[in-house]
């Protein structure tokens, strides 16, 4: 991914370099001017030494020249002070430039580290976005698949519900019919039990009557066979004699 930091960094370095170069050039020019002025003042000072000794014997023009030399000496002193001040300012400016250069290097390192961190974060964000996109795609596919299965299951459940309702209705009808038949069978069983009891009573009466008749027949048979049995025994004894 494109990062805007290199351009900003390059522009900042170029601007700082131009500012440093301008300060150094100004200071060098000031130093050169101070050196040239000091050299001229020293030369004038040497030439004025002998002039001041004979100041009382000079005319007005010479006095004016001496006054000018004195002014130049004063100017030289001012220039010396200015030079010292400029040197102090130059040293301070050099220190400030060095500090700014160190700050610039540190800032460049910080910017480079920040850019690296941003690139890493961007890459991690891209990876996470890819994972999220893949998860969303998987979710859509799963949702579509499950939606179809859910609709199919709803249809199956509805069909099974209808079948259950139909079977329940048939069961209720069969249960009602069964209960009706059970009632009829219980009622028929009660009638049959009554009829069986009556038939048992009739059978018992018939059995008793049959036993009574059998006893009568046996008694009658015994009575009929008794005389014949006596005669047969007599005939058997006679034949034996």
Sine and cosine of phi, psi and omega as CSV:
sin_phi,cos_phi,sin_psi,cos_psi,sin_omega,cos_omega
0.00,0.00,0.62,-0.79,-0.04,-1.00
-0.96,0.29,0.70,-0.71,0.01,-1.00
-0.89,-0.45,0.70,-0.71,-0.03,-1.00
-0.99,0.15,-0.11,0.99,-0.12,-0.99
-0.92,0.40,-0.63,0.78,-0.01,-1.00
-0.84,0.54,-0.64,0.77,0.01,-1.00
-0.90,0.44,-0.72,0.70,0.00,-1.00
-0.89,0.45,-0.64,0.77,0.00,-1.00
-0.90,0.44,-0.70,0.72,0.00,-1.00
-0.91,0.42,-0.69,0.73,0.02,-1.00
-0.89,0.45,-0.64,0.77,0.01,-1.00
-0.91,0.41,-0.68,0.73,0.02,-1.00
-0.90,0.44,-0.68,0.73,0.00,-1.00
-0.89,0.45,-0.68,0.73,0.00,-1.00
-0.90,0.44,-0.69,0.72,0.01,-1.00
-0.90,0.44,-0.63,0.78,0.01,-1.00
-0.90,0.43,-0.67,0.74,0.02,-1.00
-0.90,0.44,-0.66,0.75,0.01,-1.00
-0.90,0.43,-0.69,0.72,0.02,-1.00
-0.88,0.47,-0.68,0.74,-0.01,-1.00
-0.90,0.45,-0.66,0.75,0.02,-1.00
-0.90,0.44,-0.67,0.74,0.00,-1.00
-0.90,0.44,-0.69,0.72,-0.01,-1.00
-0.89,0.45,-0.67,0.74,0.00,-1.00
-0.89,0.45,-0.69,0.73,0.02,-1.00
-0.88,0.48,-0.68,0.73,-0.02,-1.00
-0.92,0.40,-0.63,0.78,0.03,-1.00
-0.91,0.42,-0.67,0.75,0.04,-1.00
-0.89,0.46,-0.68,0.74,0.01,-1.00
-0.89,0.45,-0.64,0.77,0.01,-1.00
-0.89,0.45,-0.68,0.73,0.01,-1.00
-0.89,0.46,-0.67,0.74,0.02,-1.00
-0.89,0.45,-0.68,0.73,0.00,-1.00
-0.89,0.45,-0.66,0.75,-0.01,-1.00
-0.90,0.44,-0.69,0.72,0.00,-1.00
-0.90,0.44,-0.69,0.73,0.00,-1.00
-0.90,0.44,-0.64,0.76,0.02,-1.00
-0.90,0.44,-0.64,0.76,0.01,-1.00
-0.90,0.44,-0.69,0.72,0.01,-1.00
-0.91,0.42,-0.65,0.76,-0.01,-1.00
-0.91,0.42,-0.61,0.80,0.02,-1.00
-0.90,0.43,-0.67,0.75,0.02,-1.00
-0.90,0.44,-0.69,0.72,0.01,-1.00
-0.91,0.42,-0.57,0.82,-0.02,-1.00
-0.91,0.42,-0.65,0.76,0.01,-1.00
-0.90,0.43,-0.65,0.76,-0.02,-1.00
-0.95,0.30,-0.45,0.90,-0.05,-1.00
-0.99,0.12,-0.24,0.97,-0.02,-1.00
-0.87,0.50,-0.71,0.70,-0.01,-1.00
-0.96,0.27,-0.47,0.88,-0.01,-1.00
-0.94,0.35,-0.65,0.76,-0.05,-1.00
-0.91,0.42,-0.46,0.89,0.00,-1.00
-0.92,0.39,-0.55,0.83,-0.03,-1.00
-0.96,-0.28,0.51,0.86,-0.10,-1.00
-0.90,0.44,-0.55,0.83,-0.06,-1.00
-0.95,0.30,-0.31,0.95,-0.04,-1.00
-0.98,-0.21,0.18,0.98,-0.07,-1.00
-0.98,-0.19,0.37,-0.93,0.04,-1.00
-1.00,0.10,-0.08,-1.00,-0.06,-1.00
-0.89,0.45,-0.64,0.77,-0.02,-1.00
-0.90,0.44,-0.64,0.77,0.02,-1.00
-0.93,0.37,-0.63,0.78,0.04,-1.00
-0.89,0.47,-0.66,0.75,0.06,-1.00
-0.88,0.48,-0.63,0.78,0.01,-1.00
-0.91,0.41,-0.65,0.76,0.03,-1.00
-0.90,0.44,-0.66,0.75,0.03,-1.00
-0.87,0.49,-0.64,0.77,0.02,-1.00
-0.91,0.42,-0.62,0.79,0.02,-1.00
-0.91,0.42,-0.66,0.75,0.04,-1.00
-0.87,0.49,-0.66,0.76,0.05,-1.00
-0.89,0.46,-0.61,0.80,0.02,-1.00
-0.92,0.40,-0.60,0.80,0.04,-1.00
-0.89,0.46,-0.71,0.71,0.05,-1.00
-0.88,0.48,-0.65,0.76,0.02,-1.00
-0.89,0.45,-0.61,0.79,0.02,-1.00
-0.88,0.48,-0.69,0.72,0.03,-1.00
-0.87,0.49,-0.66,0.75,0.05,-1.00
-0.89,0.46,-0.64,0.77,0.01,-1.00
-0.91,0.42,-0.63,0.78,0.03,-1.00
-0.87,0.49,-0.71,0.70,0.03,-1.00
-0.88,0.47,-0.68,0.74,0.02,-1.00
-0.89,0.45,-0.65,0.76,0.00,-1.00
-0.89,0.46,-0.69,0.72,0.02,-1.00
-0.88,0.48,-0.68,0.73,0.03,-1.00
-0.89,0.46,-0.67,0.74,0.01,-1.00
-0.91,0.40,-0.60,0.80,0.05,-1.00
-0.90,0.44,-0.66,0.75,0.07,-1.00
-0.87,0.49,-0.71,0.71,0.02,-1.00
-0.90,0.44,-0.60,0.80,0.03,-1.00
-0.90,0.44,-0.70,0.71,0.04,-1.00
-0.88,0.48,-0.69,0.73,0.03,-1.00
-0.89,0.47,-0.67,0.74,0.01,-1.00
-0.91,0.42,-0.65,0.76,0.04,-1.00
-0.88,0.47,-0.68,0.73,0.06,-1.00
-0.88,0.48,-0.67,0.74,0.02,-1.00
-0.90,0.43,-0.62,0.78,0.03,-1.00
-0.90,0.43,-0.69,0.72,0.04,-1.00
-0.87,0.49,-0.68,0.73,0.02,-1.00
-0.89,0.46,-0.68,0.74,0.03,-1.00
-0.90,0.44,-0.61,0.79,0.05,-1.00
-0.90,0.44,-0.68,0.74,0.05,-1.00
-0.89,0.45,-0.70,0.72,0.05,-1.00
-0.87,0.49,-0.62,0.79,0.01,-1.00
-0.90,0.43,-0.67,0.74,0.04,-1.00
-0.89,0.45,-0.71,0.70,0.03,-1.00
-0.88,0.48,-0.67,0.74,0.02,-1.00
-0.90,0.44,-0.62,0.78,0.04,-1.00
-0.89,0.45,-0.67,0.74,0.05,-1.00
-0.89,0.45,-0.70,0.72,0.01,-1.00
-0.88,0.48,-0.70,0.71,0.00,-1.00
-0.89,0.45,-0.66,0.75,0.01,-1.00
-0.89,0.45,-0.69,0.72,0.04,-1.00
-0.90,0.43,-0.65,0.76,0.03,-1.00
-0.90,0.44,-0.66,0.75,0.03,-1.00
-0.89,0.46,-0.67,0.74,0.03,-1.00
-0.89,0.46,-0.70,0.72,0.04,-1.00
-0.89,0.46,-0.65,0.76,0.01,-1.00
-0.90,0.44,-0.68,0.74,0.03,-1.00
-0.89,0.45,-0.67,0.74,0.04,-1.00
-0.89,0.45,-0.69,0.72,0.02,-1.00
-0.90,0.44,-0.64,0.77,0.04,-1.00
-0.89,0.45,-0.66,0.76,0.02,-1.00
-0.91,0.41,-0.68,0.73,0.05,-1.00
-0.89,0.45,-0.63,0.78,0.03,-1.00
-0.91,0.42,-0.65,0.76,0.04,-1.00
-0.89,0.46,-0.71,0.71,0.02,-1.00
-0.88,0.48,-0.68,0.73,0.01,-1.00
-0.91,0.41,-0.62,0.78,0.04,-1.00
-0.89,0.45,-0.64,0.77,0.05,-1.00
-0.89,0.45,-0.68,0.73,0.03,-1.00
-0.89,0.45,-0.68,0.74,0.02,-1.00
-0.89,0.45,-0.67,0.74,0.04,-1.00
-0.88,0.48,-0.67,0.74,0.01,-1.00
-0.91,0.42,-0.68,0.74,0.03,-1.00
-0.89,0.45,-0.65,0.76,0.04,-1.00
-0.90,0.43,-0.65,0.76,0.04,-1.00
-0.90,0.43,-0.70,0.72,0.05,-1.00
-0.89,0.46,-0.64,0.77,0.01,-1.00
-0.90,0.44,-0.68,0.73,0.01,-1.00
-0.90,0.44,-0.67,0.74,0.03,-1.00
-0.90,0.44,-0.71,0.70,0.01,-1.00
-0.90,0.43,-0.65,0.76,0.01,-1.00
-0.90,0.44,-0.66,0.75,0.03,-1.00
-0.90,0.43,-0.70,0.72,0.00,-1.00
-0.90,0.43,-0.73,0.68,-0.01,-1.00
-0.91,0.41,-0.56,0.83,0.03,-1.00
-0.88,0.47,-0.70,0.71,0.05,-1.00
-0.88,0.47,-0.70,0.71,0.01,-1.00
-0.91,0.42,-0.62,0.78,0.01,-1.00
-0.90,0.43,-0.69,0.73,0.04,-1.00
-0.89,0.46,-0.66,0.75,0.03,-1.00
-0.90,0.44,-0.68,0.73,0.03,-1.00
-0.91,0.43,-0.59,0.81,0.06,-1.00
-0.88,0.47,-0.67,0.75,0.04,-1.00
-0.89,0.45,-0.69,0.73,0.02,-1.00
-0.90,0.44,-0.68,0.74,0.01,-1.00
-0.89,0.45,-0.66,0.75,0.03,-1.00
-0.90,0.44,-0.67,0.75,0.03,-1.00
-0.90,0.43,-0.69,0.72,0.03,-1.00
-0.91,0.42,-0.58,0.82,0.04,-1.00
-0.90,0.43,-0.69,0.73,0.05,-1.00
-0.89,0.46,-0.68,0.73,0.04,-1.00
-0.89,0.46,-0.66,0.76,0.02,-1.00
-0.90,0.44,-0.68,0.73,0.03,-1.00
-0.88,0.47,-0.66,0.75,0.02,-1.00
-0.91,0.42,-0.71,0.71,0.03,-1.00
-0.90,0.44,-0.63,0.78,0.03,-1.00
-0.89,0.45,-0.65,0.76,0.04,-1.00
-0.90,0.44,-0.69,0.72,0.03,-1.00
-0.90,0.44,-0.64,0.77,0.02,-1.00
-0.89,0.46,-0.69,0.73,0.02,-1.00
-0.89,0.45,-0.66,0.75,0.04,-1.00
-0.90,0.43,-0.70,0.71,0.02,-1.00
-0.91,0.42,-0.62,0.78,0.03,-1.00
-0.90,0.44,-0.67,0.74,0.03,-1.00
-0.90,0.44,-0.68,0.73,0.02,-1.00
-0.90,0.43,-0.66,0.75,0.01,-1.00
-0.90,0.44,-0.70,0.72,0.03,-1.00
-0.88,0.47,-0.61,0.79,0.04,-1.00
-0.90,0.43,-0.70,0.71,0.02,-1.00
-0.91,0.41,-0.64,0.77,0.04,-1.00
-0.87,0.49,-0.67,0.74,0.04,-1.00
-0.89,0.46,-0.69,0.73,0.02,-1.00
-0.90,0.44,-0.67,0.74,0.01,-1.00
-0.91,0.40,-0.64,0.77,0.05,-1.00
-0.89,0.46,-0.66,0.75,0.03,-1.00
-0.91,0.42,-0.67,0.75,0.02,-1.00
-0.92,0.40,-0.62,0.78,0.03,-1.00
-0.89,0.45,-0.65,0.76,0.04,-1.00
-0.88,0.47,-0.67,0.74,0.03,-1.00
-0.90,0.43,-0.66,0.75,-0.01,-1.00
-0.91,0.40,-0.60,0.80,0.05,-1.00
-0.89,0.45,-0.66,0.75,0.05,-1.00
-0.89,0.45,-0.71,0.70,0.01,-1.00
-0.90,0.44,-0.63,0.78,0.02,-1.00
-0.90,0.44,-0.66,0.75,0.04,-1.00
-0.88,0.47,-0.67,0.74,0.04,-1.00
-0.90,0.43,-0.65,0.76,0.01,-1.00
-0.92,0.40,-0.60,0.80,0.07,-1.00
-0.88,0.48,-0.68,0.73,0.02,-1.00
-0.89,0.46,-0.69,0.72,0.03,-1.00
-0.90,0.44,-0.68,0.74,0.00,-1.00
-0.89,0.46,-0.65,0.76,0.01,-1.00
-0.90,0.43,-0.65,0.76,0.03,-1.00
-0.91,0.42,-0.67,0.74,0.01,-1.00
-0.91,0.41,-0.65,0.76,0.02,-1.00
-0.88,0.47,-0.69,0.72,0.02,-1.00
-0.90,0.44,-0.66,0.75,0.02,-1.00
-0.91,0.42,-0.63,0.78,0.02,-1.00
-0.91,0.41,-0.65,0.76,0.03,-1.00
-0.90,0.43,-0.66,0.75,0.03,-1.00
-0.89,0.45,-0.68,0.73,0.02,-1.00
-0.92,0.40,-0.61,0.79,0.01,-1.00
-0.91,0.42,-0.61,0.79,0.05,-1.00
-0.91,0.42,-0.66,0.75,0.02,-1.00
-0.89,0.46,-0.69,0.72,-0.02,-1.00
-0.91,0.42,-0.69,0.72,0.01,-1.00
-0.89,0.46,-0.68,0.73,0.02,-1.00
-0.89,0.45,-0.66,0.75,0.02,-1.00
-0.92,0.40,-0.62,0.78,0.00,-1.00
-0.92,0.39,-0.67,0.75,0.03,-1.00
-0.89,0.46,-0.65,0.76,0.01,-1.00
-0.91,0.42,-0.63,0.78,-0.02,-1.00
-0.95,0.32,-0.59,0.81,-0.08,-1.00
-1.00,0.07,-0.16,0.99,-0.05,-1.00
-0.92,0.39,-0.75,0.66,0.00,-1.00
-0.90,0.44,-0.65,0.76,-0.02,-1.00
-0.91,0.42,-0.56,0.83,0.02,-1.00
-0.92,0.38,-0.62,0.78,0.01,-1.00
-0.92,0.40,-0.71,0.70,0.02,-1.00
-0.89,0.46,-0.61,0.79,0.00,-1.00
-0.92,0.39,-0.59,0.80,0.00,-1.00
-0.93,0.36,-0.63,0.78,0.00,-1.00
-0.91,0.41,-0.67,0.74,-0.01,-1.00
-0.92,0.39,-0.58,0.82,0.02,-1.00
-0.93,0.37,-0.62,0.78,0.01,-1.00
-0.94,0.34,-0.59,0.81,0.00,-1.00
-0.93,0.37,-0.65,0.76,0.01,-1.00
-0.90,0.43,-0.53,0.85,-0.01,-1.00
-0.95,0.32,-0.58,0.81,0.03,-1.00
-0.94,0.34,0.00,0.00,0.00,0.00
